[in-house]
Amino acid sequence: MDLVTRAQWGAKPSKYKLVWVTRTKGVKVHYEGAHVPESLANPDQHSKCDDHMRALQASHMANTEQNYSDIAYNFAVCPHGTVYEGRGVHYLTGANGSQSLNYAHYSVLGFVGNKGLVTPTPAMLGGIRDAIELCRSKGAAADEILGHRDGYNTTCPGEPLYLWVKKGAPRPSGNKPTPPKNPPATPDKPVGVRGSLGAWPGNPPVQYGRTNGHVQKLQLRLRAALGITQARRLNPNGATGYYGNETKAMVKYALRDHPETWDKGETSHDGVVGSKSWSVIDKL
């Protein structure tokens, strides 16, 4: 795989922090929906593909209507098969049409448009396939491969590219997958996001009176799950690492609709965070 990282193509920093996603259902394939010069596919024009990537980022970040924080796509692929790192793995795309659609799939762009260069080259198809497999191996993407129009009212990714997607996005004959020489680093999962608790720390359970890093991690996860306003109302002291009445109130509130975590005979959660409660909270 010929992979060009953000640093290598000269990406500007995101305007604000990108949203973390733990996993997706798969990948959606996109096109530019505008004129792409046919000459970009010429072998002697590959040097201009970095410029094209920088221009895409600049146009997205200047879009005041969408208020993009960065280039919208997770990866982009030029006609010569080079894969460009956009937002990268584990970051929410801005390209699929709505927040729910963005959370469901990563986005991979092919450098084709609705005029000029409209038909993807075999090298581009191989590169898109490389990007999809990178999303799977590094970004926990599941198996779905869809076009942007699948679930959103758009002509994207154009007829030629969409026909390939509908066939299952097969790798072109003779194009063999190879690992990237410079794979992008998998970003560290931010503390507090869904899935960040990890394995239950075991006995003694996380409960009233304890002070440790596990309690602090739990408090941060609850804060993210409940939202800042509700979390502050229940626990104005924040993530101190001490399990007091405020943290107990957060736990009971978070698990109020999960009777499977209550002790037998109880009518609400008792505030003791055992393995089942820990796992449920991590998925909220």
Summary of the structure (lengths in Angstrom):
residues: 284
radius of gyration: 22.6
end to end distance: 36.5
largest distance: 74.3
contacts: 888
relative contact order: 0.14
helix: 36%
strand: 13%
